[in-house]
Amino acid sequence: MLNIMKTLISLICFSFVLGANHVANAQDKTSAKESPFNDEAIAQYLSNTDTIPGFESKANKLKISGIVYDSDGVTPASNIIISIEQANERGDFDVREVNGERYLHNRGFIKTDADGAYIFYTYIPGNDRRFNMLQQLFVKVKEPNDPPYEIASILFDEDPLLTKLCRKRIAKKGDISRILKPILADGVYVVQKDIVLPSVVDALN
């Protein structure tokens, strides 16, 4: 019986990771064409700060900021476009449609400044209990003259669905920095998340 339970927990944890990637890919397929990733006219007006729709009305407001570095982990990377997409506070993905194009409403875009800095004002998403979905921010990156690509989603330390087994698997992959521990300050959760861009070899893999 104990072995069966361990197997079941392992499968659930594995489904969290696969489910996260599946949702991120699905949202990408339904994103509107009018996005900075494929419209340079829009991209040139991006700043290094953006606010996710609904930020002001959410209980668990979140300010996430940091520095984006080149693959050497030292050199700040400027003019990097980053998007985050997320579920709402109930864990639902709010997909909308404009002029026949579908897009995820709960998303934002920034372009890093000369120091590689960025800021997102958003909120901690909810769990989708129907699919055992973790609280996540799905992150996509676009470097100049290159197509956009996904990096590991951002997770939250206080997530009730982030089990010990899941943490162990993440730590084994050496990706523990994706689990954030926001601190509440003046009614807003604040956390720093630096991003190191993958090398050419890593990006191809």
Rosetta silent file (secondary structure, phi, psi, omega in degrees, C-alpha in Angstrom):
SEQUENCE: MLNIMKTLISLICFSFVLGANHVANAQDKTSAKESPFNDEAIAQYLSNTDTIPGFESKANKLKISGIVYDSDGVTPASNIIISIEQANERGDFDVREVNGERYLHNRGFIKTDADGAYIFYTYIPGNDRRFNMLQQLFVKVKEPNDPPYEIASILFDEDPLLTKLCRKRIAKKGDISRILKPILADGVYVVQKDIVLPSVVDALN
SCORE:     score description
SCORE:     0.000 S_00000001
   1 L     0.000  -41.620 -179.798    0.000    0.000    0.000 S_00000001
   2 H   -62.816  -41.640  179.106    2.848    2.384    0.873 S_00000001
   3 H   -64.056  -37.183  179.299    4.544    1.738   -2.468 S_00000001
   4 H   -64.376  -42.890 -179.869    1.297    2.443   -4.303 S_00000001
   5 H   -63.938  -43.222  178.874    0.904    5.764   -2.499 S_00000001
   6 H   -60.823  -42.075  179.278    4.500    6.773   -3.299 S_00000001
   7 H   -63.238  -42.136 -179.267    3.928    5.915   -6.963 S_00000001
   8 H   -63.704  -44.808  179.407    0.705    7.932   -7.033 S_00000001
   9 H   -62.363  -40.550 -179.989    2.360   10.985   -5.453 S_00000001
  10 H   -62.679  -41.619  179.909    5.238   10.723   -7.910 S_00000001
  11 H   -66.292  -38.970  179.236    2.846   10.638  -10.863 S_00000001
  12 H   -64.124  -45.678  179.501    0.910   13.630   -9.557 S_00000001
  13 H   -61.190  -42.248  179.769    4.090   15.664   -9.116 S_00000001
  14 H   -63.813  -37.102  179.741    5.237   14.705  -12.618 S_00000001
  15 H   -67.833  -30.116  176.486    1.850   15.748  -14.008 S_00000001
  16 H   -57.356  -48.402 -175.628    2.277   19.182  -12.388 S_00000001
  17 H   -67.900  -46.108  179.574    5.391   19.798  -14.454 S_00000001
  18 H   -64.808  -41.321 -179.874    3.969   18.399  -17.674 S_00000001
  19 H   -61.714  -38.339 -179.693    0.688   20.202  -17.132 S_00000001
  20 H   -63.332  -46.256 -179.589    2.486   23.506  -16.677 S_00000001
  21 H   -65.293  -37.579 -178.705    4.357   23.136  -19.957 S_00000001
  22 H   -64.904  -44.731  179.823    1.209   22.047  -21.769 S_00000001
  23 H   -64.202  -42.837 -179.815   -0.771   25.067  -20.610 S_00000001
  24 H   -59.883  -42.594  179.754    2.057   27.447  -21.503 S_00000001
  25 H   -66.685  -39.711  179.737    2.210   25.998  -25.017 S_00000001
  26 H   -63.030  -42.139 -179.916   -1.567   26.162  -25.388 S_00000001
  27 H   -65.995  -34.600  178.713   -1.630   29.804  -24.375 S_00000001
  28 H   -62.792  -38.977 -178.185    1.108   30.564  -26.884 S_00000001
  29 H   -69.968  -22.132 -178.473   -1.003   29.129  -29.673 S_00000001
  30 L  -106.775   11.564  179.759   -3.941   31.345  -28.721 S_00000001
  31 L   -74.254  149.680 -178.791   -1.982   34.579  -28.191 S_00000001
  32 L   -69.042  150.245  177.951   -2.973   37.585  -30.270 S_00000001
  33 L   -64.842  -31.569 -177.895   -0.887   38.500  -33.306 S_00000001
  34 L   -77.476   67.588  179.744   -0.603   42.038  -31.977 S_00000001
  35 L  -126.497  151.472  179.912    2.172   41.161  -29.548 S_00000001
  36 L   -59.842  -18.224 -179.322    5.679   42.615  -29.137 S_00000001
  37 L   -69.954  -27.307 -177.713    7.084   39.190  -30.017 S_00000001
  38 L  -130.381   17.166  177.971    5.975   39.529  -33.626 S_00000001
  39 L  -140.114  100.293 -177.030    5.381   43.262  -34.074 S_00000001
  40 H   -64.026  -28.354  179.231    8.467   45.484  -33.901 S_00000001
  41 H   -63.732  -34.321  176.657    6.302   48.606  -34.006 S_00000001
  42 H   -78.073  -42.461 -175.005    4.821   47.588  -30.649 S_00000001
  43 H   -59.462  -33.431 -175.464    8.094   46.310  -29.204 S_00000001
  44 L   -68.819  -17.930 -179.507    9.868   49.649  -29.602 S_00000001
  45 L   -96.678    1.374  179.147    7.455   51.296  -27.164 S_00000001
  46 L   -68.991  145.290  172.010    7.930   48.777  -24.369 S_00000001
  47 L  -108.767 -178.192 -179.734    9.433   49.945  -21.098 S_00000001
  48 L   -88.767   10.051  179.243   11.130   47.828  -18.459 S_00000001
  49 E  -133.218  137.189  175.721    7.983   47.939  -16.294 S_00000001
  50 E  -146.401  156.936 -179.520    4.508   46.531  -16.897 S_00000001
  51 E  -122.171  127.312  179.207    1.374   45.861  -14.867 S_00000001
  52 L   -70.826  138.448  179.015   -0.807   42.796  -15.332 S_00000001
  53 L   -53.031  135.345  177.861   -4.527   43.614  -15.840 S_00000001
  54 L    89.944    1.142 -176.540   -6.450   43.572  -12.573 S_00000001
  55 H   -51.684  -48.056 -173.476   -3.433   44.211  -10.365 S_00000001
  56 H   -62.832  -27.691 -175.108   -5.101   46.942   -8.304 S_00000001
  57 H   -93.238   -3.869 -174.137   -8.103   44.800   -7.369 S_00000001
  58 L   -87.077  147.618 -179.840   -6.227   41.673   -6.283 S_00000001
  59 L   -74.414  -42.487 -176.319   -5.681   40.660   -2.668 S_00000001
  60 L  -100.472   64.673  179.179   -2.260   39.062   -3.212 S_00000001
  61 E   -61.603  146.041 -175.908   -0.528   41.832   -5.154 S_00000001
  62 E  -138.618  130.921  170.831    2.997   40.981   -6.273 S_00000001
  63 E  -110.806  115.088  179.221    5.969   43.053   -7.413 S_00000001
  64 E  -117.128  124.692 -176.606    8.556   40.878   -9.110 S_00000001
  65 E  -140.817  166.499  179.228   11.753   42.519  -10.317 S_00000001
  66 E   172.455 -168.377  178.981   15.303   41.613  -11.164 S_00000001
  67 E  -119.512  136.659  173.962   18.174   41.723  -13.615 S_00000001
  68 E   -97.936  127.535 -178.227   18.444   39.729  -16.826 S_00000001
  69 E  -113.414  152.891  169.859   21.992   38.556  -17.513 S_00000001
  70 L   -62.769  174.818 -175.334   23.714   37.121  -20.568 S_00000001
  71 L   -62.729  -15.942  177.683   24.619   33.437  -20.420 S_00000001
  72 L   -76.069   -9.993  178.585   27.833   34.294  -18.555 S_00000001
  73 L    74.733    8.095 -176.327   25.678   35.243  -15.552 S_00000001
  74 L  -124.464  -43.706 -174.865   27.564   38.545  -15.165 S_00000001
  75 L   -81.787  120.407  177.292   26.812   40.858  -18.089 S_00000001
  76 E   -60.885  138.587 -178.311   23.428   42.642  -17.890 S_00000001
  77 L  -104.209  115.098 -179.685   21.331   41.944  -20.997 S_00000001
  78 L   -94.232  161.400  176.580   19.553   44.979  -22.444 S_00000001
  79 L    57.873   32.809  174.738   16.636   45.107  -24.907 S_00000001
  80 L   -95.862  124.716  177.905   15.416   41.654  -23.932 S_00000001
  81 E   -87.566  130.469  178.893   11.648   41.254  -24.259 S_00000001
  82 E  -129.137  136.830  173.677   10.064   39.185  -21.517 S_00000001
  83 E  -120.466  149.227  167.124    6.439   38.177  -21.100 S_00000001
  84 E  -123.563  143.289  175.869    4.648   36.554  -18.221 S_00000001
  85 E  -129.930  147.644 -175.996    1.312   34.778  -18.507 S_00000001
  86 E  -158.106  164.812  171.718   -0.711   33.418  -15.642 S_00000001
  87 L   -77.788  164.998  175.112   -4.002   32.145  -14.337 S_00000001
  88 L   -80.493 -171.439 -175.462   -6.249   34.469  -12.367 S_00000001
  89 L   -66.959  -15.758  177.492   -6.708   34.238   -8.608 S_00000001
  90 L   -94.386   -3.305 -178.895   -9.096   31.277   -9.063 S_00000001
  91 L    88.716    9.431 -179.864   -6.623   29.342  -11.181 S_00000001
  92 L   -96.292  146.877  176.090   -8.550   29.933  -14.427 S_00000001
  93 L   -95.338  115.561 -175.067   -6.968   31.104  -17.694 S_00000001
  94 L   -87.253   88.735  179.957   -8.898   34.104  -18.988 S_00000001
  95 E   -91.185  126.440 -178.695   -8.691   33.718  -22.772 S_00000001
  96 E  -120.754  173.831 -176.938  -10.327   36.553  -24.722 S_00000001
  97 E  -136.728  133.109  176.092  -10.844   37.417  -28.369 S_00000001
  98 E  -133.880  123.308  179.248  -10.351   40.652  -30.320 S_00000001
  99 L    52.285   40.696  177.030  -10.954   40.869  -34.084 S_00000001
 100 L    80.963   -1.472  179.630  -10.909   37.097  -34.354 S_00000001
 101 E  -106.308  128.940 -179.713   -7.600   36.747  -32.489 S_00000001
 102 E   -93.245  145.726  179.437   -7.516   34.974  -29.137 S_00000001
 103 E  -153.348  159.802  177.803   -5.128   35.971  -26.372 S_00000001
 104 E   -87.166  121.881 -175.315   -4.560   35.435  -22.668 S_00000001
 105 L   -66.668  -40.025 -176.010   -5.819   38.468  -20.747 S_00000001
 106 L   -85.672   78.286 -178.607   -3.594   37.954  -17.688 S_00000001
 107 E  -152.072  164.926  177.740   -0.248   38.724  -19.280 S_00000001
 108 E  -154.700  161.096 -178.992    2.339   41.481  -19.563 S_00000001
 109 E  -133.265  140.173  172.157    5.414   42.468  -21.569 S_00000001
 110 E  -134.757  165.438  170.050    8.581   44.364  -20.698 S_00000001
 111 E  -130.311  123.594 -174.976   11.869   45.188  -22.411 S_00000001
 112 L   -61.091  147.701  179.713   14.928   45.317  -20.187 S_00000001
 113 L   -84.107 -169.452 -176.551   16.741   48.641  -19.860 S_00000001
 114 L   -62.302  -23.653  179.275   20.442   49.323  -20.316 S_00000001
 115 L   -95.403    5.832  179.935   21.144   47.710  -16.930 S_00000001
 116 L    77.141   10.441 -174.136   19.118   44.594  -17.748 S_00000001
 117 E   -84.054  151.674  176.217   16.504   45.534  -15.145 S_00000001
 118 E  -149.162  158.933  175.903   12.790   44.719  -15.290 S_00000001
 119 E  -144.921  132.750  169.942    9.682   45.010  -13.070 S_00000001
 120 E  -119.407  132.930  169.649    6.294   43.307  -13.237 S_00000001
 121 E  -104.098  114.509 -175.736    3.364   44.324  -11.061 S_00000001
 122 E  -144.865 -148.175  178.218    1.050   41.352  -10.900 S_00000001
 123 E  -152.664  158.565 -179.950   -0.525   39.037   -8.323 S_00000001
 124 L   -73.706  120.790 -177.974   -0.037   35.516   -7.070 S_00000001
 125 L   -71.300  162.484  178.047   -2.201   33.227   -9.220 S_00000001
 126 L   -89.519  172.681  174.551   -4.512   30.618   -7.779 S_00000001
 127 L   -87.853  136.923  170.587   -4.403   26.853   -8.090 S_00000001
 128 E   -90.374   98.526 -175.246   -6.586   25.183  -10.678 S_00000001
 129 L   -66.260  -22.420  179.971   -7.857   22.315   -8.538 S_00000001
 130 L   -64.132  -34.276 -176.641   -9.448   20.599  -11.538 S_00000001
 131 L  -118.706   14.748 -178.447   -6.035   19.832  -13.006 S_00000001
 132 L    51.678   46.183 -175.652   -3.882   20.036   -9.842 S_00000001
 133 E   -86.412  130.477  176.550   -2.161   23.058  -11.339 S_00000001
 134 L   -67.567  159.660  170.221    0.579   24.780   -9.388 S_00000001
 135 L   -73.046  117.559 -172.983    0.605   28.536   -8.859 S_00000001
 136 L  -143.506  150.641  166.056    2.820   29.614  -11.731 S_00000001
 137 E  -112.258  120.118 -179.816    3.991   32.494  -13.862 S_00000001
 138 E   -88.120  128.348 -170.592    4.804   31.279  -17.370 S_00000001
 139 E  -116.824  134.098  175.367    7.792   33.126  -18.788 S_00000001
 140 E  -128.930  144.222 -174.959    8.831   33.691  -22.383 S_00000001
 141 E  -125.947  140.856  172.936   11.965   35.500  -23.571 S_00000001
 142 E  -131.252  117.023  174.563   12.909   37.135  -26.869 S_00000001
 143 L   -88.837  153.558 -179.233   16.455   38.216  -27.558 S_00000001
 144 L   -52.928  132.680  175.873   17.141   40.702  -30.397 S_00000001
 145 L    69.058   10.905  178.473   16.958   39.079  -33.855 S_00000001
 146 L  -124.732  154.623  176.962   15.960   35.704  -32.405 S_00000001
 147 L   -71.093  156.836  178.847   12.581   33.974  -32.050 S_00000001
 148 L   -70.147  153.971  177.258   10.983   33.856  -28.585 S_00000001
 149 E  -145.270  158.085 -179.263   11.468   30.844  -26.356 S_00000001
 150 E   -90.934  147.903  169.434   10.134   29.622  -23.015 S_00000001
 151 E  -119.469  175.032 -176.936   12.122   29.286  -19.820 S_00000001
 152 E   -57.263  137.301  179.078   11.155   27.452  -16.631 S_00000001
 153 E   -65.624  157.022  179.217    7.978   28.774  -15.059 S_00000001
 154 E   -91.618  131.760 -177.830    8.141   30.695  -11.788 S_00000001
 155 E  -114.683  171.349 -176.690    6.755   28.890   -8.725 S_00000001
 156 E  -126.343  132.322 -174.261    5.831   29.990   -5.204 S_00000001
 157 L   -60.632  -33.853 -177.145    7.167   28.587   -1.954 S_00000001
 158 L   -86.378    4.332 -179.483    3.812   28.870   -0.134 S_00000001
 159 L   -62.880  121.684 -178.574    1.901   26.989   -2.823 S_00000001
 160 L   -64.976  -19.155 -179.927   -0.068   24.223   -1.062 S_00000001
 161 L   -93.074   -3.951  178.660    0.345   21.964   -4.097 S_00000001
 162 L   -84.755   88.747 -173.329    4.135   22.286   -4.211 S_00000001
 163 L   -75.206  168.352  177.038    4.908   19.035   -2.411 S_00000001
 164 H   -60.775  -36.755  179.883    8.196   17.864   -0.917 S_00000001
 165 H   -66.462  -41.849  177.644    8.582   15.449   -3.782 S_00000001
 166 H   -61.785  -43.916  179.174    8.120   18.210   -6.337 S_00000001
 167 H   -61.544  -39.378 -179.319   10.691   20.352   -4.538 S_00000001
 168 H   -64.100  -41.365  179.653   13.101   17.444   -4.480 S_00000001
 169 H   -65.660  -41.311  179.405   12.732   16.918   -8.223 S_00000001
 170 H   -65.016  -43.290  179.602   13.262   20.623   -8.907 S_00000001
 171 H   -63.341  -37.236 -179.843   16.328   20.729   -6.652 S_00000001
 172 H   -63.026  -31.374  178.661   17.764   17.677   -8.410 S_00000001
 173 L   -83.269   -2.581  179.592   17.585   19.584  -11.691 S_00000001
 174 L    71.672   28.365 -174.408   19.448   22.480  -10.079 S_00000001
 175 L  -119.776   32.278 -174.692   16.543   24.838  -10.720 S_00000001
 176 H   -66.340  -20.042 -178.116   15.553   25.716   -7.159 S_00000001
 177 H   -67.844  -12.506  179.028   15.791   29.462   -7.921 S_00000001
 178 H   -76.814  -11.422  177.390   12.474   29.235   -9.772 S_00000001
 179 E   -92.428  112.320 -175.381   10.706   28.850   -6.400 S_00000001
 180 E   -94.599  151.480  177.117   10.110   32.351   -5.050 S_00000001
 181 L  -125.612   77.473 -177.926    9.576   33.453   -1.464 S_00000001
 182 L   -63.499  148.920  177.725    7.837   36.847   -1.657 S_00000001
 183 E  -114.629  131.983 -179.432    7.813   39.085    1.424 S_00000001
 184 E   -76.567  125.167  179.425    4.768   41.202    2.265 S_00000001
 185 E  -141.945  116.044  179.054    5.613   44.920    2.481 S_00000001
 186 L    55.342   41.655  174.936    2.994   47.683    2.647 S_00000001
 187 L    83.271    2.755 -179.951    0.277   45.445    1.257 S_00000001
 188 E  -129.475  132.416  173.717    2.314   44.119   -1.678 S_00000001
 189 E   -75.424  131.947 -175.748    4.340   40.912   -1.893 S_00000001
 190 E  -122.935  137.485  178.858    7.847   41.760   -3.115 S_00000001
 191 E  -156.067  148.904  176.362   10.449   39.420   -4.549 S_00000001
 192 E  -106.459  134.208  178.545   13.542   39.566   -6.742 S_00000001
 193 L  -135.795   99.297  175.413   14.010   37.111   -9.578 S_00000001
 194 L   -80.013  150.003 -177.459   17.168   37.447  -11.676 S_00000001
 195 E  -126.249  128.192  174.796   17.247   35.621  -14.991 S_00000001
 196 E  -105.350  121.276 -179.121   20.308   34.196  -16.729 S_00000001
 197 L   -67.674  143.753  178.938   19.781   33.675  -20.443 S_00000001
 198 L   -70.469  153.976  175.096   20.647   30.220  -21.738 S_00000001
 199 L   -71.145  169.628  179.314   23.701   29.716  -23.905 S_00000001
 200 H   -57.624  -41.871 -179.781   23.259   28.961  -27.592 S_00000001
 201 H   -63.633  -46.143 -179.527   23.786   25.253  -26.884 S_00000001
 202 H   -63.598  -40.336 -178.886   21.228   25.236  -24.059 S_00000001
 203 H   -63.823  -38.610  179.684   18.696   27.134  -26.162 S_00000001
 204 H   -68.852  -28.471  179.412   18.999   24.611  -29.003 S_00000001
 205 L   -84.242    0.000    0.000   18.421   21.774  -26.553 S_00000001
